[in-house]
Amino acid sequence: MAASGSGSSRADNGYGSQQPRRRKGPGALATAYLVIYNVVMTAGWLVIAVGLVRAYLAKGSYHSLYYSIEKPLKFFQTGALLEILHCAFGIVPSSVVLTAFQVMSRVFLTWAVTHSVKEVQTEDSVLLFVVAWTITEIIRYSFYTFSLLNHLPYLIKWARYTLFIVLYPMGVSGELLTIYAALPFVRQSGLYSISLPNKYNFSFDYYTFLILVMISYIPIFPQLYFHMLHQRRKVLSHTEEHKKSE
């Protein structure tokens, strides 16, 4: 559950393909549903962005801003689980496994770390990944919406394939620092851990699991990041070539 995609790493969900070749799009009913879904998700992350700005202006400080957007963050991040179903039912032609991995990693951090370990909610690292997620998702869902409507502004395409250069490392840093900050509290409380003996003869150490999650970022982050850089060159260079040919 690592490298959850705080940049543009989330699999391109079929609509707004990264490839120059044309794909058969979803049917009219599916397209209408996807437009509504992406508009709602764009609006939801805009609500989170506005909530962060309003809380900062009211408090005059960026500390503990998480509480001002906790509920909408949980709601809309959990709402991304529908994207797994979109792939499973064939509404969008993306990998179910890859999409599930990327979505669940975000949901995991939202609920199993930030929600469950109350002590980390005041950490600045939480704001770091929340800001990265918020900007990323506003751009991503806007990208999908305009792609479905066959009217994608170049600015949105450019933002989707450029801002991840900063947002992805920023988000990953926030995620790792938040998990690290949670470790002593998880160890002390034994959160989600199962010790022997028990009737199932099974043990689980959540503290160790979180450490393994952090270690998994090491091989995954560079692969995803360089893949996105490759996609950026391919997509934006294709756009420039298309402009010149017109």
C-alpha positions as CSV (number, residue, x, y, z in Angstrom):
1,M,0.0,0.0,0.0
2,A,2.7,2.4,-0.9
3,A,3.3,5.4,-3.1
4,S,-0.4,6.1,-3.3
5,G,-0.2,8.4,-6.1
6,S,-0.2,12.0,-4.8
7,G,0.6,13.1,-8.3
8,S,-0.8,11.9,-11.5
9,S,0.1,8.4,-10.8
10,R,-3.4,7.0,-10.5
11,A,-4.1,4.8,-13.5
12,D,-5.7,6.7,-16.3
13,N,-9.2,5.3,-16.0
14,G,-9.9,4.7,-19.7
15,Y,-11.5,8.1,-20.4
16,G,-9.0,10.7,-21.4
17,S,-6.5,8.0,-22.4
18,Q,-2.8,8.8,-22.1
19,Q,-2.2,7.1,-25.5
20,P,-2.4,8.9,-28.8
21,R,-4.4,6.1,-30.4
22,R,-8.2,6.2,-30.0
23,R,-10.0,3.9,-27.7
24,K,-13.7,2.9,-27.8
25,G,-15.3,5.0,-25.1
26,P,-18.1,4.1,-22.7
27,G,-21.7,4.1,-23.9
28,A,-24.0,7.1,-23.6
29,L,-25.5,6.0,-20.2
30,A,-22.1,5.1,-18.8
31,T,-20.6,8.4,-20.0
32,A,-23.4,10.4,-18.4
33,Y,-22.8,8.5,-15.1
34,L,-19.0,9.1,-15.3
35,V,-19.5,12.8,-16.0
36,I,-21.7,13.2,-13.0
37,Y,-19.3,11.1,-10.8
38,N,-16.3,13.2,-11.8
39,V,-18.1,16.5,-11.5
40,V,-19.2,15.5,-8.0
41,M,-15.7,14.4,-7.0
42,T,-14.2,17.6,-8.5
43,A,-16.7,19.7,-6.4
44,G,-16.0,17.6,-3.3
45,W,-12.2,18.2,-3.5
46,L,-12.9,21.9,-4.2
47,V,-14.9,22.0,-1.0
48,I,-11.9,20.5,0.8
49,A,-9.6,23.2,-0.8
50,V,-12.0,26.0,0.2
51,G,-12.2,24.5,3.7
52,L,-8.5,24.6,4.1
53,V,-8.2,28.2,2.9
54,R,-11.0,29.4,5.2
55,A,-9.6,27.6,8.2
56,Y,-6.2,29.0,7.6
57,L,-7.5,32.6,7.2
58,A,-9.6,32.2,10.4
59,K,-6.8,30.8,12.5
60,G,-3.9,32.6,10.9
61,S,-1.9,29.3,11.2
62,Y,-1.6,26.2,9.1
63,H,-1.3,24.0,12.2
64,S,-4.1,21.5,12.9
65,L,-6.1,22.4,9.8
66,Y,-7.0,18.7,9.4
67,Y,-10.0,19.1,11.7
68,S,-11.6,21.7,9.4
69,I,-11.8,19.2,6.5
70,E,-11.8,15.8,8.2
71,K,-15.4,14.8,7.3
72,P,-15.3,15.8,3.6
73,L,-11.8,14.3,3.2
74,K,-13.0,11.0,4.6
75,F,-16.2,11.0,2.5
76,F,-14.6,11.9,-0.9
77,Q,-11.5,9.9,-0.5
78,T,-13.6,6.8,0.4
79,G,-15.9,7.7,-2.6
80,A,-12.9,6.9,-4.8
81,L,-13.6,3.2,-4.0
82,L,-16.2,3.4,-6.8
83,E,-13.4,3.7,-9.3
84,I,-12.5,0.0,-8.5
85,L,-16.1,-0.9,-9.4
86,H,-15.9,1.1,-12.6
87,C,-13.0,-1.1,-13.7
88,A,-14.5,-4.3,-12.4
89,F,-17.7,-3.7,-14.4
90,G,-15.9,-2.6,-17.5
91,I,-17.2,0.9,-17.5
92,V,-13.6,2.1,-17.9
93,P,-10.9,-0.1,-19.4
94,S,-8.3,0.1,-16.6
95,S,-6.7,-2.6,-14.5
96,V,-8.8,-3.6,-11.5
97,V,-5.7,-4.6,-9.6
98,L,-3.7,-1.5,-10.2
99,T,-6.7,0.8,-9.5
100,A,-7.6,-1.1,-6.3
101,F,-4.0,-0.8,-5.1
102,Q,-3.8,2.9,-5.7
103,V,-7.2,3.7,-4.3
104,M,-6.9,1.4,-1.2
105,S,-3.5,2.9,-0.3
106,R,-5.2,6.3,0.0
107,V,-8.1,4.9,1.9
108,F,-5.7,3.0,4.2
109,L,-3.9,6.2,5.1
110,T,-7.1,8.1,5.6
111,W,-8.8,5.5,7.9
112,A,-6.2,3.1,9.3
113,V,-3.6,5.7,10.1
114,T,-4.9,9.3,10.3
115,H,-8.3,8.4,11.6
116,S,-7.2,5.6,13.9
117,V,-4.2,7.3,15.5
118,K,-5.7,10.5,16.8
119,E,-2.3,11.8,18.0
120,V,-1.0,12.3,14.4
121,Q,-3.9,14.5,13.3
122,T,-2.1,17.6,14.5
123,E,1.1,16.7,12.7
124,D,2.1,19.1,9.9
125,S,2.8,16.0,7.7
126,V,-0.9,15.4,7.5
127,L,-1.5,18.8,6.0
128,L,1.4,18.1,3.6
129,F,-0.3,15.0,2.0
130,V,-3.8,16.5,2.2
131,V,-2.8,19.6,0.2
132,A,-1.0,17.4,-2.3
133,W,-4.0,15.1,-2.6
134,T,-6.5,18.0,-2.9
135,I,-4.7,19.8,-5.7
136,T,-4.1,16.5,-7.5
137,E,-7.7,15.3,-7.3
138,I,-9.2,18.6,-8.4
139,I,-7.0,18.5,-11.5
140,R,-7.5,14.7,-12.1
141,Y,-11.3,14.7,-11.9
142,S,-11.5,17.9,-14.0
143,F,-9.3,16.2,-16.6
144,Y,-11.6,13.1,-16.7
145,T,-14.7,15.3,-16.9
146,F,-13.5,17.4,-19.8
147,S,-12.1,14.3,-21.5
148,L,-15.5,12.6,-21.4
149,L,-17.0,15.7,-22.9
150,N,-14.4,15.7,-25.6
151,H,-13.4,19.2,-24.7
152,L,-10.1,19.1,-22.8
153,P,-8.4,22.4,-22.2
154,Y,-4.7,22.3,-22.7
155,L,-4.1,24.0,-19.4
156,I,-5.8,21.1,-17.5
157,K,-3.8,18.5,-19.5
158,W,-0.6,20.4,-18.9
159,A,-1.4,20.6,-15.1
160,R,-2.2,16.9,-14.9
161,Y,1.1,15.9,-16.5
162,T,3.3,18.6,-14.9
163,L,2.3,19.4,-11.4
164,F,2.9,15.9,-10.2
165,I,6.6,16.7,-10.4
166,V,6.2,18.6,-7.2
167,L,2.9,17.2,-5.8
168,Y,3.9,13.5,-5.9
169,P,7.1,13.8,-3.8
170,M,5.2,16.3,-1.5
171,G,2.4,13.8,-0.9
172,V,4.6,10.8,-0.5
173,S,6.7,12.7,2.1
174,G,3.6,13.6,4.0
175,E,2.4,10.1,3.9
176,L,5.7,8.6,5.1
177,L,6.1,11.2,7.9
178,T,2.6,10.6,9.1
179,I,3.0,6.8,9.3
180,Y,6.4,7.4,11.1
181,A,4.7,9.7,13.6
182,A,2.0,7.1,14.2
183,L,4.5,4.3,15.0
184,P,5.2,5.0,18.7
185,F,1.4,5.3,19.5
186,V,0.6,2.1,17.6
187,R,3.3,0.3,19.5
188,Q,2.2,1.6,22.8
189,S,-1.5,0.9,22.3
190,G,-1.2,-2.4,20.4
191,L,-3.6,-1.0,17.8
192,Y,-5.0,-3.6,15.4
193,S,-2.5,-6.1,16.6
194,I,-3.4,-9.7,17.5
195,S,-1.2,-11.6,19.9
196,L,-0.9,-15.3,20.7
197,P,-2.3,-17.4,22.2
198,N,-5.8,-17.2,20.6
199,K,-8.2,-19.8,19.2
200,Y,-7.1,-19.1,15.6
201,N,-3.4,-19.5,16.4
202,F,-2.7,-16.4,14.4
203,S,-0.8,-13.2,15.3
204,F,-0.5,-9.9,13.6
205,D,1.7,-6.9,14.6
206,Y,0.3,-3.7,13.1
207,Y,3.5,-1.8,14.1
208,T,5.6,-4.1,12.0
209,F,3.1,-3.9,9.2
210,L,3.4,-0.1,9.1
211,I,7.2,-0.3,8.9
212,L,6.9,-2.7,6.0
213,V,4.5,-0.3,4.3
214,M,7.1,2.5,4.7
215,I,9.8,0.2,3.3
216,S,7.6,-0.6,0.3
217,Y,7.8,3.0,-0.8
218,I,11.5,2.6,-1.7
219,P,11.0,0.4,-4.8
220,I,7.6,1.7,-5.8
221,F,8.0,5.4,-5.6
222,P,10.9,5.7,-8.2
223,Q,9.1,3.4,-10.6
224,L,5.9,5.3,-10.6
225,Y,7.6,8.7,-10.7
226,F,9.8,7.9,-13.7
227,H,6.8,6.3,-15.4
228,M,4.9,9.5,-15.0
229,L,7.8,11.5,-16.4
230,H,7.8,9.2,-19.4
231,Q,4.1,9.7,-19.8
232,R,4.5,13.4,-19.5
233,R,7.0,13.5,-22.4
234,K,4.8,11.3,-24.5
235,V,1.5,13.0,-24.0
236,L,2.7,16.6,-24.1
237,S,5.0,16.1,-27.0
238,H,2.1,14.5,-28.9
239,T,0.0,17.5,-28.1
240,E,2.6,19.9,-29.4
241,E,3.0,17.8,-32.6
242,H,-0.8,17.8,-33.1
243,K,-0.8,21.6,-32.8
244,K,1.9,22.1,-35.3
245,S,0.1,19.8,-37.8
246,E,-3.1,21.8,-37.6
